[in-house]
């Protein structure tokens, strides 16, 4: 049985401060080194954010969480593709534009290097 595509209104991109600065300066980004290697921009749903932070960013220092409304990507190549555990993650096969970002948050790690996901359940 195939997993169903989440019904989230928004997806989220985790950026380092340097990546955020480049996006703000240039107005667009091809993403992180991993994004460029994989050929798409990695995003997470609200439900996937904590796991993504824990697995890939623990101890990374301050981060920026960028919220993008899925409706803003209607003419872009957004695909929902399975991860190793079978859950579907949103992947954008296009560049990330600053104009796509509806809201952003700065995340600071706790003493143990973990992050608390802000309340993103409201409009990003």
N, C-alpha and C positions, 0 to 999 in steps of 0.2 A: 504494500500500500504506500503510495506516494504521500509525503507530508504536504499539507495545504499551505498556500502562500499566506503569511500573516496579514492581518487586516490593519496593521498600524497605519496611522496618518503620516508618521514621520520616521526617518531613519537617522542614524547618528554616525559621525566620523570623529575619531579621536586623533588629535593632532598634537605634535610637540610645539612648544612656543616658536621654534625656528620655522616649522612648517606653516604655522598660523601667520607669522610675520611675512613670509613669502607670498602666501595667498592674499593677504591684505595689500601688500605692495604691488603685486602683479595682477590681482583680480582673478587669477586662475591658477590651477595647480594640476600636475599630473600625479600627485600623491607622493606617498613615501617610497623609499627604495623597494619595499616589498610590493606595493601597488604597481610600481613600474615593472618589476620583474614578472608579476602575475598578469599584467596587461589589463587590470581593472582597479577601480578604487574600492577598497574594502569598507563596508558599512556594517553597522549592527542595529538590530531592532531594540526597543526599550527592554525587552526581556533578555536580550543577549548582552547588554552593556556590561553588567557586572562580571560576567564570565570572561568577556574580552579583556576588560581591565585587569582582572586577576591573572589571566593566562599570559598576556603579552606586555603589560605595562607596569607590573608591580615594581615599585622603587624607581620609576622613571623620572620622578620630580614632577613639577607642575605640568599640567596638560590643558589642552583646550578641547572641549566637547562641542561640536558643531551640529546643530539640528537642521535637517533638510526636510521640507514637506514633500512627500511623494508626488503630490499633484504638480509640484514645480519641475518634475522630471518626466512629464508625459511625453515629451518629444525626444527624450534621451534613451539610450540603450541600458535600461535597468533590468537586471536579471536576478532571479531568486535561485540560488544554486546550493546544492547540499554540501554541508561540511562533513568532516569525518564521522560525526555522530548522527548524520542524517538530517539534522535540522537545516532549514533553508536560511541562508544569509543573503542580504542584498549586495549586489556587485554592480557598480556603474562602469560600463565600458565606454567612458568618455571622460574628459577632464572635469575637474571640480571647479566651479566658478563661485566667486564670493557672492554673487547675486543669488545663488541657490540657497544660501544659508539664511534661515529665518531667525535663528537665535543661537547664541553661544554662551558657554559657561566656562569658567576657569576652575580646574580641579586641582586640589592640593592633596598630596598623600598624607596619610596619618603617620604616626611614629613608626609603624611596622611596614610602611611602604605601600599599603593598600589604599584604595579610593572608595569614597561613598558616592554613589550615583545620585545626582540631584533629582528633585522631583521634576521629571520631564513629561509627566502624563498630561500636563496642560499643553496648549499649543506651543510649539518650540519657539 
